Amino acid sequence: MCIRDSPYDGLKEGIFPGNGATVEALMVASGKTPEIVGKPEISQVEVFMDDNKLAKETKSKILIVGDRIDTDIALGKNAGIDSALVFSGCTTIEDIEKLKVASTKDLPNFT
């Protein structure tokens, strides 16, 4: 089981290998694929909804705010929940511009 498989993390000093780099190494070494339970998998949203006894219709009133397009915003897309991107993490405005050209399906609802 893996909580997070982000390939990289961004810090003020630059981009560094993330947990995903370690996960990939363990996958190659073991020949096994872990179950991913962290973002962008929707299991977190399902647990949150169940724990708080929220109906599926409530999703239209939830906003996921995050700083990574490949985890936070992807979680919103996968779960059918609106998302807002803030530029305090790895994702840059340039990344968003590239996505606008490639595919709008991965874009956040708000930036």
VOPAGU-2260 file (C-alpha; in pm, 1 decimal, decimal comma):
REM VOPAGU-2260
SITE   aa  ch    i         X         Y         Z
SITE  MET   A    0       0,0       0,0       0,0
SITE  CYS   A    1     124,5     344,2     -89,5
SITE  ILE   A    2      -8,6     671,0      48,5
SITE  ARG   A    3     154,0     896,0    -207,1
SITE  ASP   A    4     328,9     829,6    -536,1
SITE  SER   A    5     420,7    1179,9    -654,1
SITE  PRO   A    6     726,7    1156,5    -878,0
SITE  TYR   A    7     871,2    1487,0    -756,3
SITE  ASP   A    8     830,2    1756,2    -494,5
SITE  GLY   A    9     897,6    2124,5    -537,6
SITE  LEU   A   10    1074,0    2334,0    -282,0
SITE  LYS   A   11    1215,3    2686,0    -292,1
SITE  GLU   A   12    1548,4    2529,9    -384,6
SITE  GLY   A   13    1403,3    2344,2    -684,7
SITE  ILE   A   14    1252,1    2009,4    -779,7
SITE  PHE   A   15    1349,0    1696,3    -583,5
SITE  PRO   A   16    1254,0    1326,9    -616,0
SITE  GLY   A   17     926,4    1254,0    -441,5
SITE  ASN   A   18     787,2     943,6    -278,1
SITE  GLY   A   19     698,0     804,1    -620,7
SITE  ALA   A   20    1066,9     757,2    -700,3
SITE  THR   A   21    1100,5     525,5    -400,3
SITE  VAL   A   22     773,6     349,5    -481,7
SITE  GLU   A   23     893,3     281,2    -838,0
SITE  ALA   A   24    1222,7     138,5    -709,2
SITE  LEU   A   25    1035,8     -93,4    -470,4
SITE  MET   A   26     799,3    -199,5    -749,0
SITE  VAL   A   27    1090,0    -292,9    -976,1
SITE  ALA   A   28    1273,9    -473,0    -696,0
SITE  SER   A   29     970,0    -667,0    -574,2
SITE  GLY   A   30     784,4    -716,9    -899,9
SITE  LYS   A   31     465,4    -606,0    -720,7
SITE  THR   A   32     237,4    -306,9    -762,6
SITE  PRO   A   33     106,5    -138,9    -446,7
SITE  GLU   A   34    -246,1     -16,8    -395,6
SITE  ILE   A   35    -236,9     361,6    -406,0
SITE  VAL   A   36    -467,6     515,0    -145,8
SITE  GLY   A   37    -347,6     875,1    -155,1
SITE  LYS   A   38    -424,7    1153,2    -397,7
SITE  PRO   A   39    -542,5    1135,8    -673,0
SITE  GLU   A   40    -724,5     814,2    -578,1
SITE  ILE   A   41   -1080,6     883,8    -464,2
SITE  SER   A   42   -1070,0     658,1    -156,5
SITE  GLN   A   43    -991,9     963,5      61,1
SITE  VAL   A   44   -1301,2    1143,4     -64,7
SITE  GLU   A   45   -1517,4     835,4     -12,0
SITE  VAL   A   46   -1397,6     799,0     348,9
SITE  PHE   A   47   -1452,2    1171,4     411,7
SITE  MET   A   48   -1805,2    1153,7     268,0
SITE  ASP   A   49   -1889,6     839,3     467,7
SITE  ASP   A   50   -1738,9     965,4     796,2
SITE  ASN   A   51   -1933,3    1289,6     769,3
SITE  LYS   A   52   -2251,7    1119,2     648,3
SITE  LEU   A   53   -2260,1    1332,4     335,3
SITE  ALA   A   54   -2481,5    1243,0      41,3
SITE  LYS   A   55   -2325,1    1225,2    -305,5
SITE  GLU   A   56   -2525,3    1534,4    -399,4
SITE  THR   A   57   -2310,6    1725,4    -147,9
SITE  LYS   A   58   -2012,5    1702,7    -385,8
SITE  SER   A   59   -2145,4    2007,8    -568,3
SITE  LYS   A   60   -2086,4    2209,3    -249,9
SITE  ILE   A   61   -1728,1    2093,4    -194,3
SITE  LEU   A   62   -1415,2    2257,4    -334,0
SITE  ILE   A   63   -1077,4    2085,6    -330,5
SITE  VAL   A   64    -795,9    2340,3    -304,6
SITE  GLY   A   65    -444,6    2229,0    -383,7
SITE  ASP   A   66    -108,2    2323,7    -527,3
SITE  ARG   A   67     -42,1    2023,5    -753,2
SITE  ILE   A   68    -221,3    1956,3   -1077,6
SITE  ASP   A   69    -123,3    1586,5   -1079,1
SITE  THR   A   70    -247,2    1507,3    -725,8
SITE  ASP   A   71    -482,1    1766,8    -575,6
SITE  ILE   A   72    -658,2    1879,1    -893,2
SITE  ALA   A   73    -660,0    1524,6   -1032,8
SITE  LEU   A   74    -831,2    1412,4    -709,9
SITE  GLY   A   75   -1106,7    1665,7    -770,1
SITE  LYS   A   76   -1145,9    1551,6   -1130,7
SITE  ASN   A   77   -1147,9    1181,6   -1034,8
SITE  ALA   A   78   -1403,5    1239,4    -757,9
SITE  GLY   A   79   -1627,9    1471,1    -956,3
SITE  ILE   A   80   -1559,3    1766,7    -726,3
SITE  ASP   A   81   -1465,8    2121,1    -830,8
SITE  SER   A   82   -1104,6    2216,2    -769,7
SITE  ALA   A   83    -900,7    2532,5    -727,0
SITE  LEU   A   84    -528,0    2553,7    -792,1
SITE  VAL   A   85    -300,3    2778,0    -586,6
SITE  PHE   A   86      55,8    2840,3    -696,9
SITE  SER   A   87     238,7    2756,1    -374,0
SITE  GLY   A   88     373,1    2414,9    -481,1
SITE  CYS   A   89     512,5    2235,5    -784,5
SITE  THR   A   90     259,4    2348,8   -1043,9
SITE  THR   A   91     342,4    2672,1   -1222,8
SITE  ILE   A   92     146,7    2904,4   -1447,4
SITE  GLU   A   93     357,4    2769,6   -1734,6
SITE  ASP   A   94     232,4    2416,3   -1655,5
SITE  ILE   A   95    -125,6    2540,5   -1682,6
SITE  GLU   A   96     -54,8    2711,5   -2014,2
SITE  LYS   A   97      87,8    2384,7   -2152,0
SITE  LEU   A   98    -222,3    2196,2   -2035,4
SITE  LYS   A   99    -451,8    2449,3   -2202,3
SITE  VAL   A  100    -286,9    2361,3   -2532,7
SITE  ALA   A  101    -273,4    1983,7   -2473,6
SITE  SER   A  102    -603,7    1911,2   -2301,0
SITE  THR   A  103    -854,7    2107,3   -2099,1
SITE  LYS   A  104    -989,0    1798,8   -1920,2
SITE  ASP   A  105    -705,9    1813,3   -1661,7
SITE  LEU   A  106    -743,4    2182,7   -1580,5
SITE  PRO   A  107    -875,8    2298,6   -1244,0
SITE  ASN   A  108   -1214,8    2467,5   -1227,0
SITE  PHE   A  109   -1048,6    2774,9   -1073,0
SITE  THR   A  110    -693,7    2913,7   -1057,6
